[in-house]
Every structure is written in structure tokens, then in C-alpha cells.
């Protein structure tokens, strides 16, 4: 299961890479070769969304903006902008946070 | 489930609800997160004002962060067990009471307060209780002192009429279960000559002699004490007898009767509904009267109900609440229909007859009839049984 997922991601990345003419870093190639968890090695955020109610964000860097309607979070690969209504931070530690409320959109702004 | 556990954990650890006001709330949250101050339920209340929850240790670290980011932190509420405790910390008597309660509970629970005896049919309860008390099992004894295994052995020897006994301690209760032994039939030793003698009157149905000479045959009417199988075996061609130990079974039809008079009237005591209750409290073994009223009824019946203080089934405490209810009664002579009267009498007669049937007898036929004498009707129940009436009796002895 994990393997097929990783392969799928790889394919997507390649397609995206061709379009934007962006080359993969050596580090990324290396982690793909060894099938290491990318979120840890490459410092990428891992988002888990349960319906549109609860969102677990692992590996974030900092909270940039917090309002009931907008939540902007800085991560290792750029900024994530979550919009919705009644957003609250249910739990926050140095590595991960749980956001609850009704989420309308999740955007990746200037992600590499 | 996970969140429930989480909340329980937070409650046990204690937490505070704070209000943070300031322009750089995000910065405040970020620094808190980085310094390992766990925040949860961060909710925006108004523009630039947020409520959040944090642990007790986290709250101590939060002031410098607030100063650094220019936020104002106010404590809104304290929640959790540590705060509950600190509230009661000064109330020494309360804590002493709580501790005393648990000590008392433990002390009381280490004594025996109740003895429950089950399985005894013929043996008297008081007799068994006395026997148990002689072996150190009585109410008020420290339960750790009781050696149940030794007590079981002693009881088997002391009482003598038990086939099995089990003693177990459950809570403050000693459960004693017994099985009684059937009375042993009289045994004449094998080498001593004997006759088989009728134990009671009856009509012989079948005689099977394994040893000895049959002196009765099928259809004979025998009286109690009559020799059925003789141990005197005549020697051929002589007047002399050889004495043997007679053995065998003699099945006979026997009858058992019971009588009861048919009463056309029945004395009935009817409660008038007026009642006076006395209450008393039994502490250990001392009875304290709490409420005792004068009973002004001319005739009354009293009922006693005892309630023991127990926790669960087995943890019995030596406190008992006794209520004695005195019900006023009037005696009425109620006449009943003849049919009912006959039925009641018949039932009673049957019960009496059944009580006379010995163990081992098989009831073959039941008859109930009514006889009239001096204008009084009597119900008679006759039970026809088949049983072994033979009993070995030593020759020359009694």
C-alpha cells in the first residue's frame, strides 16, 4: 500500500517537474531511492483532513495569521492558507497542530 | 474515546483557561509552541483576543512569552483536580475525616460480622453455630485468624453427622455450606447370626432370601416384629438348627394414614390496618432502642424485619436496623363453603400421611376419603407404598 502510494506520488512529481521545468534536488532523489518518509527527511508538512471538520497538520513551522475565517501556516515547503469558518486551534505543540472548524479550502502558496 | 481520555488526563493534571489580548497573537502562539508550552482549544473571541487552555506548568512559563510579544494574559478559570485539592487543603478536619473513614472501613472489614449456614436440613442452625464458635468462627472474630482448613477438619470430627462441609470467607461474611449424612442403618456384623424381621406391618409382595430360610411368602400379612427370613436353618434329620446370618430383601405393601378434620368455620385474623412501628439499632451486639411506643392494641401480631448494613453481598457490617411492626388484628370466624373446607382438610391429611412415609418407600397409590362421626366430617388420606421392610436383628439378642 505504502509502496504504490509512493510510486503514484513519484509519477505526479515527474509530470509536475516537466511542466514547471523544475529539477528534483539530490536530497529528494535520495529519499525516493531509499523510500524514506518524505515529511520527516525533507521537512514537508503532512496534512490529514477528516471531512472538512478536523485537520491535523504535522511538521509545521509557525502560525502566520490566525482568524476565525483564515489560517495561514508557514511550513518547510511554503505557506498553507486554510479558509473556512469558525476555525480554532484545538491543540498546538512545537511539531503539529489540530485545527477544527469547517474548512472550505486549503491552498499551497509559493510551494516549491 | 481518544479525546475523552485526553480530557480526563487534562482534568487530572489540572489546567487554566486564559485570555490573551494583543497585536501579535500568532507570534505568541508560535513562541509558546516552540518553548513546549502546550496550548489547546485556542479560540478567537474577538478582534485580537483569544481564549486558550494550558497546563499548570505551562502557565508559569507563559508570562515571559507574553511580555516578549506584548500580549496581555489574564487568568479566566482554573480547572481540574489539583485545584479542587488545593481548595480543600486548609480544611484539615475534612481530610482527617476522609482518612478516618477509610481506616475504619478497613478495620471493620477485617472482622467477621455474619455467618451464613446453608444446606442443613436436620441439623439445627444454633447447634452448628455453637460448633463453629468452638472452632473460633463467630461474629466479631478477626477474619485473618480463621484457619478454614483446620476448622473444616475439626467440624467434621466434632459434629459427626456431616458428610461434607465447606467454609469460606467472603468479605465480612463466613459462608458455611454443609451436607448432612444419612443416618447409618443398624448393621449386624457378618459373622453374627441374625433374622430378618419386619420393621412394620404390611402385606408381602416379594421375598428374596440370599441366606436363611423364608418364613413368609407373597400375599402374607405380617406384623411388626415378625420374622421374615429366619437365620435358623434346620439340619437335615435332626432337631438341631444351624445359625446363619440371614440376608435378603422383603418387599411389602405398607399403608400410611393421615387425618384431618373438616372445619366448616375458619378462624381468621384480619389486620385492621392500624400499625405501630418500633425502631432500634443494633451496634455490634448491643441493641439500642430508638423509638419504642406503647402498643395500645388489644390484639396484635408483631413482625420483625432486620436490615443489615452491607456493601454488595458479602461486605456485611455490624450495624443493623431493626423494625418491629405491631399490626392490630381482629379475630373473625369466617364460614367457608363445604367444598373448600373438604379440600383444605384433604390437603392437610395428605401432608400428614406423606410425613410418615419413610425414605426409600415408593408411593404406589393415593386415596382420600371422608368419614362422618358424631356429625363431624374427617378427611383421611391413605398412601399405599412398597418398601423393604426387612431389618436384621441378632438372634437371641433384642
Interface residues (C-beta under 8 A of the other chain):
Chain A: X62 X63 X64 X65 X66 X67 X68 X88 X89 X90 X91 X92 X93 X94 X97
Chain B: X25 X26 X29 X30 X32 X33 X34 X35 X36 X38 X39 X40 X41 X42 X43 X44 X50 X52
